[in-house]
Amino acid sequence: MRKIEHIGIAVKSLETSNVLFEKLFGQPPYKEEEVVSEGVKTSFFMNGPNKIELLEATNPDSPIAKFIEKKGEGIHHIAFDVEDILAEISRLKEEGFTILNETPKKGADNKLVAFLHPKGTNGVLVELCQEIK
């Protein structure tokens, strides 16, 4: 893992939260997109070298909708940039971590992604991200 790629924040309303974070950072999101396979709409903000992803559920069965129902709005995951996601998945499996999706899938912001189960990471959902080239 080379660096924190972004911090994901679950929100009830992307429209409302975009206004809030635009005021907080003094600039609008640089990108918005929908990831249909995950049932989310996202927006991304840059703050210096740091990236924040806001996630709004697009259907009541999505992981974000379930997270908000259970825990409310807030930090949903921390994503780490990796050079080779398949090698990192293999390494982490050997270390005893539970991988939620062993086959990386296309995520937002031109990334391949895989997640580690939070039960093995002190309650933190960890996302691995590799830039799609």
C-alpha positions as CSV (number, residue, x, y, z in Angstrom):
1,M,0.0,0.0,0.0
2,R,1.6,3.2,-1.2
3,K,-0.6,5.9,0.3
4,I,-4.1,6.7,1.4
5,E,-6.0,7.1,-1.9
6,H,-9.1,8.7,-0.4
7,I,-11.5,8.7,2.5
8,G,-15.1,7.7,1.7
9,I,-18.0,9.4,3.6
10,A,-21.5,8.0,3.4
11,V,-24.1,10.8,3.0
12,K,-27.9,10.9,2.7
13,S,-27.9,13.6,0.1
14,L,-25.1,14.2,-2.3
15,E,-26.6,17.5,-3.3
16,T,-26.8,18.8,0.3
17,S,-23.4,17.4,1.2
18,N,-21.7,18.8,-1.9
19,V,-22.8,22.3,-0.8
20,L,-21.4,21.6,2.7
21,F,-18.0,20.3,1.5
22,E,-17.7,23.0,-1.1
23,K,-18.0,25.6,1.7
24,L,-15.5,23.5,3.8
25,F,-12.9,23.2,1.1
26,G,-13.6,26.4,-0.8
27,Q,-14.1,24.6,-4.1
28,P,-16.6,22.4,-5.9
29,P,-16.2,18.6,-6.4
30,Y,-13.8,17.9,-9.3
31,K,-15.9,14.9,-10.4
32,E,-19.3,13.3,-9.9
33,E,-20.3,9.8,-11.2
34,E,-22.6,6.9,-10.6
35,V,-21.4,3.4,-10.0
36,V,-24.5,1.4,-10.9
37,S,-23.0,-2.0,-9.8
38,E,-22.6,-0.6,-6.2
39,G,-25.8,1.4,-6.1
40,V,-24.1,4.7,-5.4
41,K,-23.6,8.2,-6.7
42,T,-20.3,9.7,-5.8
43,S,-18.5,13.1,-5.8
44,F,-14.8,13.7,-5.2
45,F,-13.2,16.7,-3.6
46,M,-9.5,17.5,-3.4
47,N,-8.0,19.2,-0.4
48,G,-4.3,19.7,-0.9
49,P,-3.0,16.2,-1.8
50,N,-6.0,14.5,-0.1
51,K,-9.1,13.2,-1.7
52,I,-12.5,12.9,-0.2
53,E,-15.3,10.7,-1.8
54,L,-18.9,11.4,-0.8
55,L,-21.2,8.4,-1.4
56,E,-25.0,8.5,-1.7
57,A,-27.1,5.4,-2.1
58,T,-29.2,5.1,-5.3
59,N,-31.3,2.2,-4.0
60,P,-32.3,1.0,-0.5
61,D,-30.4,-2.3,-0.8
62,S,-27.0,-0.7,-1.6
63,P,-24.2,-1.1,0.9
64,I,-24.3,2.7,1.6
65,A,-28.0,2.7,2.3
66,K,-27.5,-0.2,4.8
67,F,-24.5,1.6,6.4
68,I,-26.5,4.8,6.9
69,E,-29.5,2.9,8.3
70,K,-27.2,1.2,10.8
71,K,-24.7,3.9,11.7
72,G,-25.8,7.2,10.2
73,E,-23.8,9.4,7.9
74,G,-20.1,9.4,8.4
75,I,-16.8,7.8,7.4
76,H,-17.5,4.7,5.5
77,H,-14.1,3.5,4.4
78,I,-10.4,4.3,3.9
79,A,-9.0,3.5,0.5
80,F,-5.3,2.7,-0.1
81,D,-3.5,3.1,-3.5
82,V,-1.8,-0.1,-4.6
83,E,0.4,-0.8,-7.6
84,D,-0.8,-4.3,-8.2
85,I,-4.2,-5.1,-6.7
86,L,-4.1,-8.8,-7.5
87,A,-0.7,-9.2,-5.8
88,E,-2.0,-7.2,-2.8
89,I,-5.1,-9.3,-2.5
90,S,-3.0,-12.4,-2.5
91,R,-0.6,-11.0,0.1
92,L,-3.4,-10.0,2.4
93,K,-5.2,-13.3,2.1
94,E,-1.9,-15.0,3.1
95,E,-1.8,-12.7,6.1
96,G,-5.2,-13.9,7.2
97,F,-7.4,-11.0,6.1
98,T,-10.9,-11.7,4.6
99,I,-11.3,-10.2,1.2
100,L,-14.9,-9.3,0.4
101,N,-14.3,-9.4,-3.4
102,E,-11.3,-11.4,-4.5
103,T,-11.9,-10.4,-8.1
104,P,-11.3,-6.6,-8.3
105,K,-14.2,-4.7,-9.8
106,K,-14.5,-1.3,-11.5
107,G,-15.1,1.4,-9.0
108,A,-15.4,5.2,-9.2
109,D,-12.7,7.6,-10.4
110,N,-11.1,5.1,-12.9
111,K,-10.1,2.5,-10.3
112,L,-10.1,-1.2,-9.9
113,V,-11.2,-1.9,-6.3
114,A,-11.4,-4.7,-3.7
115,F,-12.5,-4.5,0.0
116,L,-11.2,-6.1,3.2
117,H,-13.9,-7.2,5.7
118,P,-14.0,-4.7,8.6
119,K,-14.1,-7.6,11.2
120,G,-10.4,-8.2,10.5
121,T,-9.4,-4.6,10.4
122,N,-10.6,-3.2,13.8
123,G,-14.0,-2.3,12.3
124,V,-12.6,-0.2,9.4
125,L,-13.7,-1.0,5.9
126,V,-10.5,-1.0,3.9
127,E,-10.6,-0.5,0.1
128,L,-7.7,-1.3,-2.2
129,C,-7.5,0.9,-5.3
130,Q,-5.5,0.5,-8.5
131,E,-5.6,3.0,-11.3
132,I,-7.0,1.5,-14.5
133,K,-4.4,2.1,-17.2
